[in-house]
Amino acid sequence: MSSTATNPSLTPATTAPPSSTSNLNDPSSKGSTIIIAMVTFLTLATPAIFARIYTRYYVNHELWWDDYAAVIGWIGLVGSAAILLEALNYGAEIDEWNVSTTDIAHFNKLNADIEIVARISVSFVKLSILLLYLRVFAPPKTQRTRIYYSIWIVIWFNLLYCIATVLTVLLQCVNKTHDAGAACIDTYVFSLTASSFNVLTDLMMLAIPLLAVWNLQMPMTQKVKLSVVFAVGFLAVATSIARLGWQIKYVKDPNETVVLAGAAILAYVLPMEKYILLVVPVLTASQYRRTSCGHLNWLHARFSDSVSPFVQAKV
């Protein structure tokens, strides 16, 4: 009994509830949920990114900073998937009372790594979308409008939010006494704050293209069509709010290996709609270019200079 109590590899990370008993040898796991989520996401996101780069390079013969940011974001999310899959070996999606003290320390470290890598990669995805807006609605040598300044405000907001989140995770235990691998901050407050800022940035990113389109001097039917293209942003807002609601309900649950793994899955899968937003305008403009040259000329005559790159299919 004493040897078990002093051996962290044989000691449960927490006491089992009255209706359960600890099982460190062969615990039940829902790890298949993580695997399914990762495979589904990569199966959808990877072709989307390659379709965007192919269209921009081979059809439009041009790559810009938004394309590079999209690729960096995708690489980061692949890295997040690798870390999350590694966490399966240390208790992810296993009840905490069935995880050893040694494994829970590794799990908490991996969870911090996921928080950092996923936050940076999602920030690059958002940066790519914002740079796309900048190229479409405020290209070089055009008048600087409120849309131009709004885009740059959100870009800096997104950057500072990312830096603050990463530094909080990296420096959380500086000059603090803590158990190995344990969190040194209130994870509930941190998660809700981060998710709230995420919802805010998604709302701002939704408003920018819609306001820009509806301020254009063009027929109502064309405004509606373009608004539909950018309305994918509604999915981003809806999923961000859904994640925030999930965290409000579950993050205080003491069963951290299940709750934090679930939060990591949501953080990983929810950016999928942003990849759709990255691809839809590009492919739409490319299709216009290849099939509707006359229609493009008609649009070009009515679009303001600030969106001429879009109607010329350079998105």
Secondary structure, DSSP 4 states (H G I P E B T S, - for coil): -HHHHH-GGGSBSSPPPTT----SSS----HHHHHHHHHHHHHHHHHHHHHHHHIIIIIS----HHHHHHHHHHHHHHHHHHHHHHHGGGTTTS-GGGSBHHHHHHHHHHHHHHHHHHHHHHHHHHHHHHHHHHHHHS-TTS---HHHHHHHHHHHHHHHHHHHHHHHHHTTTTT----TT---S-HHHHHHHHHHHHHHHHHHHHHHHHHHHHTSSS-HHHHHHHHHHHTTHHHHHHHHHHHHHHHHHHTT-S-HHHHHHHHHHHHHHTTHHHHHHHHHHHHHHHHHHHH-HHHHHHHHHHS-GGGHHHHTT--
